[in-house]
Amino acid sequence: LGKVVVYVAAVVLLFYKREF
């Protein structure tokens, strides 16, 4: 479960950086 959370967090961060 922990690995999944880290993966999702990384994807969200990448998406956030792409937006700005």
N, C-alpha and C positions, 0 to 999 in steps of 0.2 A: 504493500500500500504506500509505503514511504517513497519508493522509487517512482510510483505513478504521480504522486503529488509534485515531486521535483520536476518530472517531465512536463507536467501541465504548467507549472510555474515558469519553466524555461520558455515554453511556447507562448505563453501570455506575454512574457517580457519581450520576446522577439516581435510579437504583433504590436505591442505598445511602441517599441522603438521604430517600427516601420511606419506607424501612424504619424510620428513626429520626426 
